[in-house]
Amino acid sequence: MSIKKVFVTGATGYIGGSIAKLLMDKGYAVSGLARKESDLEKLQSLGITPVQGTLQDAPVLRAESIKADAVIHTADADDPYAVDTFLQALRGTGKTFIHTSGSSILGNKDNGGKSDFVYTEDIPVEARFEKVHRIIINNHIIRSAQEGIRSIVIVPTMIYGDGLGLKKDSIQVPMLLKASKEKGTGVYIEKGENIWSNIHIADLAELYVAALEKAKAGSYFYAENGESSLKDIALSVSKRIGKEGDITSISMDEAVKHFGSEGAYFALGSNSRCNADKARETLGWKPRYNSIHDFI
């Protein structure tokens, strides 16, 4: 099936907005979901056809799925109801559905300790119970390939870089920058030896386009091009805020109070290490950026 029209959820967000902009630049006709009326004109100014609605507006999601040749879902990795609406609408059509997960599924409550384990796509993920729901959603989407849907799951790691669309900032790095400015030095949790794979937003957007154009139904891809410990990231943050070499460890209890349980235990306190050679080899994906420290 020739893909010309793509519907993107999260089109005003960091990931979805970057993908939508790149698709536009490559000649695709793109429509994007937006919750706020004030965002409709902003999307239109980028050449994206705005669609007002939320993930709870099932009639809107069904209608856009019918109009489009492909759906790229970036708005929520954890909402099974929206996913089910899309899959029901796309069943038997052969159309493409790309779902955005997140590599916190690879993490344990490591409390800033190091793990040497690196995931590849062929290794089953034994997620902690806090993350099991996300694994179930991913697996359900992959199995939908047996029902006439070209389903694909992409698992981004720690994303950095300026967004290509309306939203310029990611999540994890700005969280650390904000906390570090408040503390007056770069911060990390406990020993800070935990490691996250990472990916530049421009490279991630290119991966989505490569998957849209080349991936097989039922595919699952990690997205990374480098990795760093959170302590090393804290050193780079300290340099950025003018406190080079001065870093501060905070306890997990303090981190939970500051970042919340999800942010402390998983986004900043766990290990999330994976290898994206599958995307490089099967899709011809060639990421260009390999240093989160250069960006910070």
KACORRA-V914660 format. One record per helix or strand of 3 or more residues. SS is the DSSP state (H for helix, E for strand). FROM is the first residue (numbers start at 0). TO is the last residue. If there is no record, write none. Layout:
ss = {SS:SS}
from = {FROM:FROM}
to = {TO:TO}
//
This chain:
ss = {E:H:E:H:E:H:E:H:E:H:H:E:E:H:E:E:H:E:E:H:E:H:H:H}
from = {4:13:28:36:48:57:69:79:95:102:128:149:157:171:185:194:200:218:226:229:246:251:276:291}
to = {8:24:33:44:51:66:72:89:99:105:146:155:159:182:188:199:213:222:228:239:249:267:282:294}
//
